[in-house]
Each structure stands twice: as structure tokens, then as C-alpha cells.
Amino acid sequence: MSDEKTESLRSAALFYHEYPKPGKLEIRATKPLANGRDLTRAYSPGVAEASLEIKADPGNAARYTSRGNLVAVISNGTAVLGLGNIGALAAKPVMEGKAVLFKKFANIDCFDIEIAEQDPEKLAEIVCALEPTFGAVNLEDIKAPDCFVVERICRERMNIPVFHDDQHGTAIVVGAAATNALRIAGKSFEDIKVVSTGGGAAGIACLNMLLKLGVKRENVWLCDIHGLVHAGREVDMNPQKAAYAQATDLRTLGEVIDGADLFLGLSGPGVLTPEMVAQMADRPIVFALANPNPEIQPDAVRSVAPDAIIATGRSDFPNQVNNVLCFPFIFRGALDVGATEINDEMQIACIEGIAALARATTSAEAAAAYQGEQLTFGPDYLIPKPFDPRLIAVVASAVAEAAMASGVATRPIEDMAAYRAKLNQSVFRSALIMRPVFEAAATTTRRIVFCEGEDERVLRAAQAMLEETTDTPILIGRPEVIERRAERAGLTIRPSVDFELVNPENDPRYRDYWGTYHSVMQRRGVTPDLARAIMRTNTTAIGAVMVHRGEADSLICGTFGQYLWHLNYVTQLLETKDLRPTAALSLIILEDGPLFVADTHVHAVPTPEQIAQTVIATARHVKRFGVEPKIALCSGSQFGNLDSDSGIRMRAALEILDAVPRGFAYEGEMHADSALDAELRARIFPQSRLEGPANALVFASTDAAGATRNILKMKANGLEVGPILMGMGNRAHIVTPAITPRGLLNISALAGTPVSLYG
């Protein structure tokens, strides 16, 4: 890396740590403290009640305090990253960073604690004294062999999980990578020869883990800066190294590397040479994990062993062995069952979960975070990426189950399926609100045609449909393009094998399709030649023809292009006397719950009758999500104070709605803040029939509704489900180009719900 680039990175990193406020952590209250009543509950005298409950039963600390979700990251700064013994204070940015990762990846609260104590036994005493505060302890960056002493004492004396991530986190991720590397190489743990460099905490822990996975101790050759660890050696030895001493006359790495199946490097740059790699067994596995510079560069390995399977500790090479794949999720599972320790069974469950996830189809979210990388299981993809959102549910649940099975869980989980769903909800914000929709969709099997079948987002949604639902995807697109893009994305689905395909360039139904389109449109200026051209080029029209002919139950389009352009072809073929587009409804998932917004696309300036129909349709669709609708008719006018155009139309719509009894709550016309703030609304209009904040806003124009939708998405971190095309009997849905694969899956579940189930 050039000096200029290094200095730029340094400046950026320092700026990141200093602004907008120093550090990477802050403490926020989880309960309101707005008045005297809150104060009496949060502190004296109410707090005494919680204290007495905990005194009566210490297990109640997990009910009444944050302890059950609180981890301590503790270091004395004696072995920080590659910086060495820089001291406790200088270690603080690193420990803060670790705490941020806990929060980001597993929603675990964390305090970083830097202790200026280098005596391992005294350090252990301090850590043990902190047990009442924390649900678990993560030891970090403590030099070897002191770390072994600290961990042993803490594990023996503390009744909460104690985990030294430098040891066991590295060992778990190495174990997962090795599991999959051996699978690819066609080898087994029981048969391989392992040569390792580095007798520190991570190196020893990795070797211990490999033994638990089946490697034979006599097949392990450990080298350090002094050469081979051998029987009788006295220089720089400790009991942990001595456990791997070999009775041999060999003394150097070059002498013992011959025939090795796995090289495990946790030492320093340049330790392994290409000549040594050439001495290894066929299809060698080289884990060069020294940071920032590995024991050997990947291109040097491939120069002598093109079929080698390689992992490093760097993010700019494939197969980065990164502890963040492990520690947030193993702690998540341990905390959730109140584990008293993190034992071998839990660590092996973590390994198996990580390894299995890499062999599964890559998630769309991980693909989006690592654009341009090949994320298909194989030599260059042994372990999943840290931003794969499935890690938390897969790994944490496996750890929790192992804790319960091994008898160390004090709060066993009775319903593991519900627990996994809860974990998924923490990363997939739409999971909870979408559950009733997916459950309704599971009662039948429907054929959903995706008009833009070549889009990678559609391919990922189709894969997810096949894995998670009973519906059948149909894709419109060129087979060779779809197959190539599915393979590039690491998907297992293939055209005409896993899903039906419509090839607009060459499909045996082409004559029938253009004939159908012409018969519908012949009195609207469409000639046979134009019908033929449209059925070759317009995939939305093709999808609409399929639904019209009964060859599909619903279509999904709009991943590119303008909404009303797609709507034109949908209405041409699917609008009937009873079915016509009413409005587009967007569900926006916010931190404090769902908010529905309409009409975002269909009627630019709706009539009072159209507004009333939008309100009725909105109520029906809100109920699909298990939510009781409370609808506000929003306008620039507020309860008759302006005779503006929107106010007049909204008041007329209200009269239409009031003409007959409705089975849902609605009120208007009002400003959006009055809709969402019940106290404000009560001051302005005390007789309002709407109780509490509205959960659905119906606007007087698509400009207002669309702007609200986009502002909530961009500035309030709102997650959109939809838009849902109301009024078409669930026969068509038009998304927007910003849709994600998860969004398409959600829309497919909505499309997969029989109309009879929601009215």
C-alpha cells in the first residue's frame, strides 16, 4: 500500500473516531423518564421492588435489569491486534469496536472494560468480581500464556459464560473453514496431517479445536519462532505448547511440511515459502491467517499449487477468517438460554452452523453488501460473509440448542421455531408483520409470474419462494441469461427444472399469446403486427396475458420502468367490471411499528369516490397483516378550516364513507401530525372518533402520498412492503425499481394469498 493511501486511510479512521462525537459508543435509556411518575418507578422508591425480587431469586436479574443481554469486553491491552503490548488505555478504541460489533450483528449490549493489570491472577480476580454486572464476559487481546491463566480462573469461579475470543472465536471460524475445505478436497479430519506455525493463544486453541473435530494429535506438527515444538525442548515452552511436542529429530518448518494436508498459520509474514507449499499433499489447504500480512501471499501459493484451497485473515482475499462470524452469535444463543458457560458442544454447534450456511444459497443481503464477489460455495467461498443476516438465526439457535442439550442452560427455550422467528425478526424487520400473510399464503399453492425474470433480485426471490413457500414461480426471460445470472449469483435454481420459463424470443405459446392480446385490444387500435411485436418485447404484457388466460394466478412487475406504464398493460388485460385499480398502498415499517400510506401511485388527484374506495380497500388490506385499521384522511385542511381543493374532496369522501356503517375506524380531514399525535388531535378536535395514533394515512394526491412514503424510507429508516395494488383481486402487483429481493418475496406472499381469505 502506498504511503499516500496509508495516510489517507489513517486520516479517515481518525476522523471516524472523533466525529460527530468522540468514540463509537453511547448509553441510551430503554424506558421513558419524562415526569415524576416515571422517576418514582425508575429510581426511589419503585426501584426497590426490583431489587427485592432479585434478592429473593437472583435469576430475576434477567427479568428486571439489562444483565441478561449485557456482555463485558475486557482487556489489559497486552496483545492488541498486531500492535503488541500497547497498554489498557490504548486498547480502548479496539474494545469499543468489539462492542459495536456485538450490537450491530446480534443486538447485544456491551461495556468495554480496560484494566491496567498485567498480573494474570490479579486480572482474573478483578474480572471475577464483575460477575454481578454482566450476563457474559468476552476476554480480548490478553497475551499468551497469561490469557490461559485468566480464562481458566474465570471459568472455574464464574457462573456465567467466559469466552476468550482470540482463542475460541478464531478456533471456531477456522474449524468451520476447515470443515468445508476438507469437504471440497475430499479429505477427512481423521486422516490429515496438520502443520501449524504460531504457539500463541489463537494457534493453540485452533489446534485444540481441530482435535475435537477428529484430527489425531500425532498428526499435528507445531512450529514457532524457535522451530518445531519437540520432546525435550526447553526454550519458550509452556504446558499448552508441550501438549503438541513431537518425538522426532526434525527441527524446522521446511522439514515437517512434507506431505501436509493443512497448513495453519497464525504467526507472521513470509513464514511459508512456495517451495514448502510444493512439498505439501495434493490439493493442499493453506490457512495463512497472520494480519495484516499473511505467512504467504495467495498468488504465491497458486504458482506452485493451482488447486490449493486458501484462506487468510484479510478482507481483500477470498475466505477471510473473521471472528465476527462467531462471537456475536455464540453469545446471543448463550445469553438467551441463560447458559452458565460456553462449552465444547456449543462451540462445535457454532462451527456446524457456520459451515452449513456457507453451503446454502447465498442470501440477497450478503450479495448486496459484497457486490462483485463470487459467493458460491467452493474453494473461494468456504465460510459465509459477516453481513449475511441468516447467521444470527442459524448459529444462535444451534448454540442455544447445544446449551440445553448439554445441561448448561438455566432458561431453556420451549419453542425453538418461535425463537428462530424472533431472531429473524431482529434482522428482517418485515418478518413479524408479514407472518399472517405468509401463513395465509401457505394454505394454497398459486402460480406467480415475474415479468422481469432476468433480474437478479427476481431470481433470488424465486429461490426463496421455492425454499420458504408453497407457491410456484414462473419467470419471463431468456433461458441462457437467467441460467448464467443464477449461476453467477450462487443460486441453485435452473430454468425448466425448478420453475416454469417463458422465453419471449422463442416460446411455443407465442402464437396463442399474441392472438389473445390482439383479440382483447383489436378495437383499441392494436393491429396483429403490433400485437406480435408487443408479445416479443413487452414482458409485462406477456405476464398479463398469462393471468388473463388462467396460466398464472398473479403477476409481479415493475423492477424497472415507470409505475403507470406497467399499470397500463395490467389494466388493458385484467380490468373488468368488478376489478379495477383502486389505489397503491405502501406499508412502511418504522421503529415504533407499521404505518400504511395510500394512494402512492394510481390516481394523481383522486375524486371523492376514489378516495372513499381507497379508504375501504386500505382497511381491508391492513387487516391482512393482523392490524386493526385506524385510518386518517390527510389534507392541507384540518376539520373544515380551509376550503382548499384537497379539503373539499376529503370532506366529500368522508360523507360517502359515513353514508353506511363501516367496520373500521376512520377520521378526517386532518394534517398528518394530528393523525399521528392523539393528544394534538384531541386539543384541535375533541370529538374525534379515532382513538390513539392512526396507522394508515390516505392522502388527497399521489404527490403527497408518494413524498410521505419516500421521506419515511430515506430519513426515518422505514422499510417498505409494497406497493400493493388494491382493487385488482390480487391478480397483479407493480413494485418499484428500489425493491429488494426480500421485498419481492414479501410481495409474492401477498400475491400468493387467495382473495377469499381477506375479502
C-alpha positions in Angstrom: 0.0 0.0 0.0 1.4 3.4 -1.0 2.4 6.0 1.7 -0.3 8.3 0.3 -3.0 5.7 0.5 -1.9 4.7 4.0 -2.0 8.3 5.2 -5.5 8.8 3.7 -6.8 5.7 5.4 -5.2 6.9 8.7 -6.9 10.3 8.4 -10.2 8.8 7.6 -10.0 6.4 10.5 -9.2 9.1 13.0 -12.0 11.3 11.7 -14.4 8.4 12.0 -13.4 8.0 15.7 -13.6 11.7 16.6 -16.7 13.0 14.8 -19.6 13.8 15.2 -18.7 12.9 18.9 -15.7 11.1 20.2 -15.8 7.3 20.4 -18.1 4.7 19.0 -20.5 4.0 21.9 -23.1 5.8 24.0 -25.6 4.8 26.6 -29.4 5.3 26.0 -32.3 4.7 28.3 -34.8 2.0 27.4 -37.6 3.4 29.5 -39.2 6.9 29.5 -38.2 9.4 32.1 -40.5 12.3 31.3 -42.3 13.0 34.5 -42.4 12.5 38.3 -44.2 9.2 37.9 -41.5 7.8 35.7 -38.9 8.9 38.2 -40.5 7.1 41.1 -40.6 3.9 39.0 -37.1 4.2 37.6 -35.4 5.2 40.9 -36.6 5.6 44.5 -38.9 4.3 45.8 -40.1 2.0 42.9 -36.6 0.6 42.1 -36.6 -1.1 45.5 -39.2 -3.6 44.3 -37.0 -4.9 41.5 -34.0 -5.1 43.9 -36.1 -7.2 46.4 -37.2 -9.5 43.6 -33.6 -10.1 42.6 -32.6 -10.7 46.2 -35.3 -13.3 46.6 -34.3 -15.0 43.3 -31.0 -14.0 41.5 -32.5 -15.3 38.3 -34.9 -12.4 38.3 -31.9 -10.1 37.3 -32.6 -11.2 33.7 -36.2 -10.0 34.0 -35.7 -6.7 35.7 -32.3 -5.5 34.5 -30.2 -5.4 31.4 -27.9 -8.1 32.7 -29.3 -10.9 30.6 -28.3 -9.0 27.4 -25.1 -7.4 28.7 -21.6 -8.5 27.8 -18.3 -7.2 29.1 -15.4 -6.9 26.7 -12.3 -7.0 28.9 -8.7 -6.5 28.0 -5.5 -5.4 29.7 -4.0 -4.3 26.4 -1.1 -6.7 26.4 -1.7 -8.2 22.9 -3.8 -5.8 20.9 -4.3 -6.8 17.2 -0.8 -6.7 15.7 0.3 -3.8 17.9 1.5 -5.8 20.8 1.5 -4.6 24.4 0.2 -1.1 24.0 -1.5 -0.9 27.3 -5.1 -0.8 28.6 -5.9 2.8 27.6 -4.6 2.5 24.1 -6.7 -0.7 23.7 -9.9 1.2 24.3 -10.7 2.0 20.6 -10.4 -1.7 19.8 -12.6 -2.8 22.7 -15.2 -0.1 21.7 -15.1 -1.5 18.2 -15.8 -5.0 19.5 -18.7 -3.7 21.5 -20.1 -2.1 18.3 -19.9 -5.4 16.5 -21.9 -7.1 19.3 -24.6 -4.6 18.9 -24.7 -4.5 15.1 -24.7 -8.2 14.5 -26.6 -9.6 17.5 -28.2 -6.7 19.3 -26.2 -7.4 22.4 -25.4 -4.5 24.7 -21.8 -4.3 25.7 -19.5 -2.4 28.0 -15.8 -2.3 27.1 -13.6 -2.5 30.2 -9.9 -1.8 30.0 -8.0 -2.9 33.1 -4.4 -1.7 33.9 -3.3 -5.0 35.4 -0.7 -7.3 33.8 -0.5 -10.0 36.5 -2.8 -12.7 35.2 -4.1 -13.9 38.6 -4.9 -10.4 39.8 -6.6 -9.6 36.5 -8.7 -12.7 36.9 -9.7 -11.6 40.4 -10.9 -8.3 39.0 -12.9 -10.0 36.2 -14.5 -12.4 38.6 -15.6 -9.6 40.9 -17.6 -8.1 38.0 -19.9 -11.1 37.7 -23.0 -9.4 39.2 -23.0 -6.8 36.4 -22.8 -9.0 33.3 -24.5 -11.9 31.7 -21.3 -13.0 30.0 -17.6 -12.0 29.6 -15.6 -11.7 26.4 -11.9 -11.7 27.2 -9.9 -9.9 24.5 -6.3 -9.2 23.5 -4.5 -10.7 26.5 -1.1 -12.0 25.8 -0.2 -15.7 25.9 0.3 -17.6 28.1 -1.3 -15.2 30.6 -4.7 -15.5 28.7 -4.8 -19.2 29.5 -4.4 -18.5 33.2 -7.0 -15.7 33.2 -9.6 -17.8 31.3 -9.1 -20.9 33.5 -9.6 -19.0 36.7 -12.6 -17.1 35.4 -14.2 -20.2 34.0 -13.7 -22.1 37.3 -15.1 -19.3 39.5 -17.7 -17.6 37.5 -21.2 -18.9 36.8 -21.6 -17.0 33.5 -20.1 -17.7 30.1 -16.4 -16.7 29.8 -15.1 -16.7 26.3 -11.6 -15.7 25.1 -12.4 -14.7 21.5 -8.7 -14.6 20.4 -8.6 -18.3 21.3 -12.0 -19.8 20.8 -13.5 -17.4 18.3 -10.6 -17.9 15.9 -10.8 -21.6 16.5 -14.5 -21.8 15.7 -14.2 -19.9 12.4 -11.0 -21.9 11.5 -13.0 -25.1 12.3 -15.9 -24.1 10.0 -13.5 -23.1 7.2 -11.5 -26.4 7.6 -14.8 -28.4 7.7 -15.8 -27.1 4.3 -12.2 -27.1 2.8 -11.9 -30.8 3.6 -15.3 -31.5 2.1 -14.2 -29.8 -1.2 -10.8 -31.5 -1.1 -12.3 -34.9 -0.4 -10.4 -35.4 2.8 -11.4 -36.1 6.4 -10.1 -34.7 9.8 -9.1 -38.2 10.9 -6.7 -38.7 8.1 -5.0 -35.3 7.5 -1.6 -34.1 8.6 -1.6 -30.6 10.1 1.4 -28.3 10.3 0.9 -25.1 12.3 3.1 -22.0 12.9 2.4 -19.9 16.0 2.2 -21.1 19.5 0.1 -18.3 20.9 -3.4 -18.3 22.2 -5.1 -18.5 18.9 -2.8 -21.1 17.4 -3.1 -23.4 20.4 -6.9 -23.0 20.5 -7.2 -23.8 16.8 -5.2 -27.0 17.3 -7.3 -28.0 20.3 -10.4 -27.5 18.2 -9.1 -29.5 15.3 -8.5 -32.4 17.7 -12.2 -32.1 18.9 -13.2 -32.3 15.2 -11.3 -35.5 14.7 -7.6 -34.7 13.9 -5.2 -37.1 15.6 -2.7 -35.5 17.9 0.2 -37.5 16.4 -0.6 -35.9 13.1 -0.2 -32.3 14.4 3.2 -30.6 14.0 3.5 -27.2 15.8 6.3 -24.8 14.9 7.1 -21.4 16.4 9.8 -18.8 16.1 12.3 -21.4 17.6 11.3 -24.1 15.2 9.4 -27.4 15.8 8.0 -27.9 19.2 9.6 -31.2 20.1 10.0 -33.5 23.0 12.8 -32.2 25.4 12.7 -28.7 24.1 13.1 -26.1 26.9 13.2 -22.8 25.1 10.0 -20.7 25.2 7.8 -23.6 26.3 4.6 -23.8 28.3 2.2 -26.6 29.1 -0.1 -25.7 26.2 2.8 -26.0 23.6 4.2 -29.1 25.3 1.0 -30.9 24.7 1.9 -30.9 20.9 5.6 -31.8 21.3 6.7 -34.4 18.8 9.3 -37.1 19.5 11.5 -36.5 16.4 14.8 -35.4 15.1 13.2 -32.9 12.7 13.5 -29.3 13.8 12.3 -26.8 11.1 9.1 -26.0 9.3 10.7 -26.9 6.0 11.5 -30.4 7.4 8.0 -31.1 8.7 5.9 -29.6 5.9 6.4 -32.6 3.6 3.0 -34.3 2.9 1.0 -31.8 5.0 -2.7 -31.6 4.1 -3.4 -28.4 6.1 -1.0 -25.5 6.9 -2.4 -23.4 9.7 -0.5 -20.1 10.1 -1.1 -17.7 13.0 2.4 -16.3 13.1 3.9 -13.7 10.7 4.6 -12.8 7.1 6.9 -14.8 4.9 7.0 -17.8 7.1 5.8 -20.2 4.4 7.5 -20.3 1.0 6.3 -21.6 -2.3 8.9 -24.3 -2.1 7.3 -25.5 1.1 3.8 -25.5 -0.4 5.2 -27.6 -3.3 6.1 -30.3 -0.7 2.5 -30.4 0.7 0.0 -33.1 -0.2 -2.2 -32.9 -3.3 -5.0 -30.3 -3.1 -3.3 -28.6 -0.2 -5.2 -26.4 2.3 -3.3 -23.2 3.2 -4.7 -21.1 6.0 -2.3 -18.1 6.2 -4.0 -16.1 8.9 -1.4 -13.6 10.1 -2.5 -10.0 9.9 -2.0 -7.7 8.2 0.4 -9.7 6.1 -0.2 -13.5 5.7 2.5 -16.1 6.0 2.4 -16.4 2.2 0.5 -14.5 -0.4 -2.3 -16.4 -2.2 -0.8 -15.9 -5.6 2.5 -17.4 -4.4 0.6 -20.5 -3.3 -1.2 -20.8 -6.6 2.1 -20.5 -8.5 3.1 -24.0 -7.3 -0.3 -25.4 -6.3 -3.1 -24.1 -8.6 -5.7 -26.3 -6.9 -4.9 -25.1 -3.4 -7.7 -24.0 -1.1 -6.6 -20.8 0.6 -7.9 -18.7 3.5 -6.4 -15.5 5.0 -7.2 -13.0 7.7 -7.7 -10.2 5.1 -10.9 -8.9 3.6 -9.3 -8.3 0.2 -8.8 -12.0 -0.4 -11.4 -14.8 -0.5 -12.1 -16.7 2.6 -11.4 -14.2 5.3 -11.3 -15.9 8.7 -13.1 -13.3 10.7 -14.1 -13.8 14.3 -17.2 -11.7 13.8 -18.8 -14.8 12.1 -18.8 -16.3 15.6 -18.7 -14.3 18.7 -21.9 -12.2 18.4 -24.0 -15.2 17.6 -22.5 -17.7 20.1 -23.1 -15.1 22.8 -26.6 -14.4 21.5 -27.5 -18.1 21.9 -25.7 -18.4 25.3 -27.4 -15.3 26.8 -30.9 -16.3 25.5 -30.9 -19.6 27.4 -29.0 -18.2 30.4 -26.0 -20.5 29.9 -23.5 -20.8 32.7 -20.7 -21.4 30.3 -19.8 -21.8 26.6 -18.8 -25.4 26.4 -17.4 -27.7 23.7 -20.8 -28.7 22.5 -21.9 -25.1 21.9 -18.7 -24.3 20.1 -19.0 -27.3 17.8 -22.6 -26.4 17.1 -21.4 -22.9 16.2 -18.9 -24.5 13.7 -21.5 -26.7 12.1 -24.0 -23.8 11.8 -21.4 -21.5 10.1 -20.2 -24.3 7.8 -23.7 -25.3 6.7 -24.7 -21.7 6.0 -21.8 -21.4 3.5 -23.0 -24.4 1.7 -26.5 -23.0 1.4 -27.7 -20.5 -1.2 -26.1 -17.1 -0.6 -28.5 -14.5 0.9 -29.5 -11.5 -1.2 -28.4 -9.2 1.6 -24.9 -10.6 1.7 -24.7 -10.4 -2.1 -25.7 -6.7 -1.9 -23.1 -6.0 0.7 -20.3 -7.7 -1.3 -21.2 -6.8 -4.8 -18.8 -8.2 -7.4 -17.7 -11.1 -5.3 -18.5 -14.7 -6.2 -20.5 -16.0 -3.2 -21.0 -19.6 -4.4 -19.8 -22.5 -2.1 -16.5 -23.7 -3.3 -12.7 -23.1 -2.9 -13.1 -19.3 -2.8 -16.2 -19.4 -0.6 -15.7 -21.6 2.4 -17.4 -19.6 5.1 -20.3 -17.0 4.9 -19.8 -13.3 4.9 -20.2 -11.4 8.2 -23.1 -9.4 6.7 -25.2 -12.5 5.9 -28.3 -11.8 8.1 -29.1 -15.5 8.4 -26.1 -16.0 10.7 -28.0 -14.9 13.8 -30.8 -17.4 13.5 -28.8 -20.3 12.3 -25.8 -20.0 14.6 -27.5 -18.6 17.8 -30.3 -21.2 17.7 -27.8 -24.0 17.2 -25.8 -22.8 20.2 -28.9 -22.4 22.3 -30.0 -26.0 21.5 -26.5 -27.3 22.3 -26.5 -25.4 25.6 -29.9 -27.0 26.5 -28.8 -30.5 25.4 -25.6 -30.3 27.4 -27.3 -29.1 30.6 -25.8 -25.6 31.0 -29.0 -23.6 30.1 -30.8 -22.1 33.1 -33.6 -20.6 31.0 -34.4 -23.3 28.4 -36.4 -22.3 25.3 -39.5 -24.3 24.8 -40.4 -23.3 21.3 -37.3 -23.2 19.1 -39.2 -22.4 15.9 -40.6 -19.3 17.6 -37.1 -18.4 18.9 -35.7 -18.7 15.3 -38.5 -16.5 14.0 -37.7 -13.9 16.7 -34.1 -13.9 15.7 -35.0 -13.4 12.1 -37.3 -10.5 13.1 -34.2 -8.8 14.6 -32.6 -8.6 11.1 -35.6 -9.0 8.8 -37.8 -6.2 10.1 -40.7 -7.3 7.9 -40.8 -10.8 9.3 -43.2 -10.1 12.2 -45.7 -8.0 10.2 -45.6 -10.4 7.3 -46.2 -13.6 9.3 -50.0 -13.6 8.9 -49.6 -13.0 5.2 -47.2 -16.0 4.8 -49.4 -18.2 6.9 -52.4 -17.3 4.7 -50.4 -17.9 1.6 -49.4 -21.3 2.9 -53.0 -22.6 2.7 -52.8 -22.9 -1.0 -50.5 -23.0 -4.0 -50.6 -20.2 -6.5 -48.6 -19.6 -9.7 -46.8 -16.2 -9.6 -45.3 -14.9 -12.8 -42.4 -12.5 -12.5 -42.3 -10.3 -15.6 -38.7 -9.3 -15.2 -37.3 -12.8 -14.8 -33.8 -11.9 -15.7 -33.3 -9.5 -12.8 -31.0 -11.0 -10.1 -33.4 -9.8 -7.4 -36.2 -11.7 -9.1 -34.0 -14.8 -9.3 -33.2 -14.6 -5.6 -36.9 -14.1 -4.7 -37.8 -17.1 -6.8 -35.2 -19.2 -5.0 -36.6 -18.0 -1.7 -40.1 -18.8 -2.8 -39.2 -22.4 -3.5 -37.4 -22.7 -0.2 -39.9 -20.9 2.0 -43.4 -21.0 0.4 -45.7 -23.4 -1.4 -46.1 -21.1 -4.4 -44.8 -21.7 -7.9 -42.7 -19.1 -9.6 -42.9 -18.5 -13.3 -40.2 -16.4 -14.9 -40.3 -14.4 -18.2 -36.8 -14.1 -19.7 -34.2 -15.6 -21.9 -33.1 -19.0 -20.6 -29.4 -18.6 -21.2 -29.4 -15.2 -19.5 -31.3 -16.5 -16.5 -29.1 -19.6 -16.1 -25.9 -17.5 -16.4 -27.1 -15.0 -13.8 -28.4 -17.6 -11.4 -25.1 -19.4 -11.5 -23.2 -16.2 -11.0 -25.3 -15.3 -8.0 -24.7 -18.7 -6.4 -28.3 -19.9 -6.8 -29.3 -23.5 -7.3 -32.4 -22.9 -9.3 -32.4 -23.6 -13.1 -34.9 -22.8 -15.8 -37.4 -25.5 -16.7 -36.1 -27.6 -13.8 -37.1 -25.6 -10.7 -39.5 -23.2 -12.3 -41.5 -22.6 -15.5 -40.0 -20.3 -18.0 -41.5 -18.1 -20.7 -38.9 -17.1 -23.4 -40.2 -14.0 -25.2 -37.8 -14.7 -28.1 -38.9 -18.3 -28.7 -41.9 -19.8 -26.9 -44.3 -22.3 -28.4 -47.2 -20.3 -26.9 -46.2 -17.2 -28.8 -49.0 -17.6 -31.4 -51.6 -18.1 -28.7 -50.3 -15.2 -26.7 -50.3 -12.6 -29.4 -53.7 -13.8 -30.6 -55.1 -13.4 -27.2 -53.7 -9.9 -26.8 -55.0 -8.9 -30.2 -58.5 -10.2 -29.5 -58.6 -8.1 -26.4 -57.1 -5.0 -27.9 -58.2 -5.1 -31.6 -60.9 -2.4 -31.0 -58.4 -0.2 -29.2 -56.0 0.4 -32.2 -53.8 -2.7 -31.8 -53.1 -4.4 -35.2 -51.9 -8.0 -35.5 -48.4 -6.8 -36.3 -48.4 -4.6 -33.2 -49.7 -7.5 -31.1 -46.9 -9.7 -32.3 -44.3 -7.1 -31.5 -45.6 -6.5 -28.0 -45.6 -10.2 -27.3 -41.9 -10.4 -28.3 -40.8 -7.3 -26.3 -43.1 -6.4 -23.5 -42.8 -8.8 -20.6 -45.5 -7.0 -18.5 -48.0 -7.6 -21.3 -46.9 -11.2 -21.6 -47.5 -11.7 -17.8 -50.9 -10.1 -18.0 -51.8 -12.3 -20.9 -50.8 -15.4 -18.9 -53.0 -14.3 -15.9 -55.9 -13.4 -18.4 -55.6 -16.9 -19.9 -55.5 -18.6 -16.4 -52.0 -19.8 -16.9 -50.9 -17.8 -13.8 -52.8 -16.6 -10.8 -50.9 -13.3 -10.3 -48.2 -11.2 -11.9 -45.4 -9.1 -10.3 -43.7 -6.5 -12.4 -42.0 -3.1 -12.0 -38.4 -3.8 -11.0 -37.6 -1.3 -13.7 -39.6 1.3 -15.6 -42.4 3.7 -14.6 -45.3 2.5 -12.5 -48.1 3.9 -14.7 -46.5 2.4 -17.8 -46.8 -1.1 -16.2 -50.3 -0.3 -14.9 -51.5 0.5 -18.4 -50.8 -3.1 -19.6 -52.2 -4.6 -16.4 -55.5 -2.8 -16.8 -55.7 -3.5 -20.6 -55.9 -7.2 -19.9 -57.1 -7.7 -16.4 -59.5 -4.8 -15.6 -63.1 -6.0 -15.5 -66.5 -4.7 -14.4 -65.6 -5.9 -10.9 -61.8 -5.5 -10.9 -60.2 -2.1 -11.4 -57.2 -0.4 -9.8 -58.3 1.4 -6.7 -55.0 2.7 -5.3 -51.5 1.7 -4.4 -50.9 1.0 -0.7 -47.4 1.1 0.8 -46.6 -0.4 4.2 -43.7 1.4 5.9 -42.2 -0.5 8.9 -40.8 2.1 11.3 -39.1 1.6 14.7 -42.3 2.1 16.6 -44.5 -0.1 14.3 -46.1 -0.2 10.9 -47.6 2.8 9.0 -49.7 2.4 5.8 -49.7 5.1 3.2 -52.1 5.5 0.2 -52.5 6.3 -2.7 -48.9 6.4 -3.7 -49.2 5.8 -7.5 -52.6 5.2 -9.1 -54.8 8.3 -9.1 -52.8 11.5 -9.3 -55.7 13.6 -8.0 -58.5 11.2 -6.9 -62.2 12.1 -6.8 -64.1 11.8 -3.5 -65.5 8.5 -4.7 -62.0 7.2 -5.4 -60.7 8.4 -2.0 -63.6 6.6 -0.3 -62.8 3.4 -2.2 -59.2 3.8 -1.3 -60.1 4.1 2.4 -62.3 1.0 2.2 -59.6 -1.0 0.4 -56.9 0.2 2.8 -58.9 -1.1 5.7 -59.3 -4.5 4.1 -55.6 -4.8 3.3 -54.4 -3.6 6.7 -56.4 -6.4 8.3 -54.4 -8.9 6.1 -51.4 -8.0 8.3 -53.3 -8.7 11.6 -53.6 -5.0 12.3 -56.8 -3.2 13.3 -57.1 -0.3 10.9 -57.2 3.3 12.1 -57.3 5.4 9.0 -56.8 9.2 8.8 -57.9 11.1 5.7 -55.0 13.6 5.3 -55.2 17.0 3.8 -53.9 20.6 3.9 -57.2 21.4 5.6 -57.9 20.3 9.1 -61.5 19.5 10.2 -63.0 22.1 7.8 -60.7 25.0 8.5 -59.9 25.5 4.8 -61.8 25.3 1.6 -58.8 24.1 -0.3 -59.2 21.6 -3.1 -57.9 18.7 -1.0 -60.1 19.7 1.9 -63.2 19.8 -0.2 -62.5 16.4 -1.8 -61.7 14.8 1.6 -64.8 16.1 3.2 -66.9 14.8 0.3 -65.2 11.4 0.7 -66.0 11.4 4.4 -69.7 11.9 3.6 -69.6 8.9 1.3 -68.0 6.8 3.9 -70.4 8.0 6.6 -73.4 7.1 4.4 -73.3 3.4 5.6 -71.8 1.8 8.7 -68.1 0.7 8.4 -66.4 -2.0 10.3 -63.3 0.1 10.9 -62.2 3.4 12.4 -61.5 6.4 10.2 -61.5 10.2 10.6 -60.7 13.3 8.6 -59.9 15.6 7.1 -56.7 16.4 9.1 -53.0 17.2 9.0 -50.6 14.3 9.2 -49.3 15.4 12.6 -52.8 15.4 14.0 -53.3 11.9 12.6 -50.2 10.6 14.3 -50.4 12.6 17.6 -53.6 11.7 19.5 -53.0 14.4 22.1 -52.6 17.1 19.5 -55.8 15.8 17.7 -57.7 15.9 21.0 -56.9 19.6 21.5 -57.9 20.5 18.0 -60.9 18.3 17.6 -62.0 16.7 21.0 -64.9 14.7 19.4 -62.7 12.7 17.0 -63.9 9.1 16.6 -60.3 8.0 16.1 -58.6 6.7 19.2 -54.8 6.8 19.5 -52.4 7.4 16.6 -53.6 6.5 13.1 -51.8 3.5 11.5 -52.9 4.3 7.9 -52.8 7.7 6.1 -54.8 8.3 3.0 -53.8 11.4 1.1 -55.6 13.6 -1.5 -52.9 13.2 -4.1 -50.2 10.8 -5.2 -47.7 13.7 -4.8 -48.4 13.9 -1.1 -48.6 10.2 -0.5 -45.5 9.4 -2.6 -43.5 12.1 -0.9 -44.5 10.9 2.6 -43.6 7.3 1.6 -40.2 8.3 0.3 -39.3 10.6 3.2 -40.2 7.9 5.7 -38.0 5.4 3.8 -35.0 7.7 3.4 -35.0 9.8 6.6 -36.8 7.6 9.1 -35.1 4.3 8.0 -38.5 3.0 7.1 -38.7 -0.4 5.4 -41.3 -0.6 2.6 -43.5 -3.6 1.9 -45.3 -3.0 -1.4 -46.7 -1.0 -3.0 -49.8 -3.2 -3.0 -52.1 -2.7 -6.0 -55.5 -2.7 -4.5 -58.7 -3.4 -6.4 -57.4 -6.0 -8.8 -58.3 -9.1 -6.9 -54.7 -9.9 -6.2 -54.1 -10.6 -9.8 -51.3 -8.1 -10.3 -48.8 -6.1 -8.2 -46.5 -3.5 -9.5 -43.4 -2.8 -7.5 -40.9 0.0 -7.8 -37.2 -0.1 -9.0 -36.0 0.2 -5.4 -37.4 -3.1 -4.5 -35.1 -5.7 -2.8 -35.2 -9.5 -3.1 -36.7 -9.7 0.3 -39.3 -7.1 -0.8 -40.1 -9.2 -3.8 -40.6 -12.3 -1.6 -43.0 -10.3 0.6 -45.0 -9.2 -2.5 -45.0 -12.8 -3.8 -46.6 -13.9 -0.4 -49.2 -11.1 -0.8 -49.8 -12.3 -4.4 -50.0 -15.9 -3.1 -52.8 -15.2 -0.7 -56.2 -16.3 -2.1 -58.6 -13.3 -2.3 -61.2 -15.2 -0.3 -59.0 -15.1 2.7 -59.1 -11.3 3.0 -62.3 -10.3 1.3 
